[in-house]
Amino acid sequence: MDRTGVSPAVIFIILLIVASLAVGGYFWFRQQPSIPTTPAAAATSADSPSPTAATPTPAPPQELLPTLDQSDGLVRTVVSELTSHPRLLSWVVSDEDLTRTFVAGVERVAQGKSPRSQMAALAPEGVFQAQADGDGGLFAMAASYARYDLIANMVSAIDTESAALAYRRLRPLFNEAYREIGPQGTDFDRALGRAIASLQQVPVIESPELEATVEGYRYRNPELEALTPAQKHLLRMGAPNVRQVQAKLAEIAAAIGLPTQ
């Protein structure tokens, strides 16, 4: 556990929600041409009797997504509409290839790896701090967990059904990006399901004991220290925040119908 407290798995969670809630940005890319009514057509409509057969209801116009290479504008628009968090805004403005970055981060979480290389620019404010109790045990300070309260509350406030609907609409972009890096014959749904399932396995522990090392801190409990890097990122949010995030991820996974194996 490094002393900087960088927790990219938290950013994965945020990006999952942001990507899933891209309804507004999704419609921003629709360009449906209007069809003017000509005078002749108007006269025919007014003078002709109504047909006896029921007129079939036309299918709704197909909603178009941007291409994968042009999807940065979608992500930037959605993020700017959904949050004023300065780290998120600065990242989406300065970075490129955001859809591929998100998909790569999810794949690393699914593999148990840290998505630090994809999300390092979005580290939480402040540093991880620990203190000893009266018995000589070493524990994380409350302020270390409090850095994630805003993120956990934001995740909890997401409307699950809207997120699931939007995710299904945006699935083609995620699958296109995932085909470039994922195993042949698999899709992004399965990777996302594995990533969420992995984070759901993180135990909720009120105050796990730590040990100081040359590089930072590690968990005294060997079972906690054996968690994957991605799982330990989530564990560092603190028990109340872990509960909130896991509950929302479970809701979204169920609403989307994600495979978890």
Secondary structure, DSSP 8 states (H G I E B T S, - for coil): -BTT---HHHHHHHHHHHHHTTHHHHHHT---------HHHHHHHHHS---SS--------------GGGTHHHHHHHHHHH---HHHHHHHHH---HHHHHHHHHHHHHTT---HHHHGGG--SS---EEE-TTS-EEE-HHHHHTTHHHHHHHHTS-HHHHHHHHHHHHHHHHHHHHTTS-TT--HHHHHHHHHHHHHTS---SS-EEEE-SSBEEESSHHHHTS-HHHHHHHTT-HHHHHHHHHHHHHHHHHHT----
